[in-house]
Amino acid sequence: VRRSFAAATDTYDQLAGLQRKVGLELLQRFPVMAVDGVDLGCGTGFLTTELLRNQPKAAWLALDIAWPMLMAARNKLSRQTAVRYLCADAEALPLASASVGQIYSNLALQWCEELASVLKDCQRILQPGGQLVFATFGPATLQELRAAWQQVDDYVHVNDFYSCSAIHNWLIAAGFSDVTIASTVYRSEYPSVLHLMHELKGIGAHNVSHQRNHAPTTRRQLQAMIQAYQQAMAGSVIVASYEII
């Protein structure tokens, strides 16, 4: 995951339109409090910028596992003294207990293998009365791409994502109360399947499933998947679904 996102640093901003849209909706649904906080998985700093804009007097910690992404965020926010930067893994947070008032995370936690443990750790570092606000991908994400690959072989080509019920149960088990969960499906259009795959690669969204095919994808396999995807579409435009929880 670290390598994939580090490699995508230069192309991320020009391709991450969905991430920006979801981030803005996240802030609209769940307003930022006037307390210090963490942007968990800050990427190149889009959400950090918006968090600071919403609460300019709060101190923010921008945290990301990929050093180049973190440096891009620091360069973007170079004049903002209220932001500090930490290169760290969300699955091993090096933060003191009860040290922050709020945690925001925009489309980053789906890359955590043990989300239940991450949520428990988020509860640990939050102060009493603090809030955790995050958006993550749900199981319906890229269902069209998944179905097309199933016509080619039995490998897993699209990452599995956690369900609303699983996330809700883990939040309650971690000690959170007043839990609110909503699910929305966004549908993005692309001129071709290759454009979709180019975007996924350009934002660092690689297949990390243990059941993926570890051998390189052949040209014949790729062409068969593209043909299956195109045949499933009603029109000439390629549609990809993204379930946002």
Buried (B, 14 or more C-beta within 10 A) or exposed (E): BBEBBBBBBEBBBEBBEBBBEBBBBBBEEBEBBEBBBBBBBBBBBBBBBBBBEBBEEBBBBBBBBBBBBBBBBBEBBEEBEBBBBBBBBBBEBEBEEEBBBBBBBBBBBBBBEEBBBBBBBBBBBBBEEBBBBBBBBBBBBBBBBBBBBBEBEEBBBBBBBBBBEBBBEBBEEBEBEEEEEEEEEBEBEBEBBEEBBBBBBBBBBBBBEEEBBEEEBEEEBBEBBBBBBEEEEEEEEBBBBBBBB
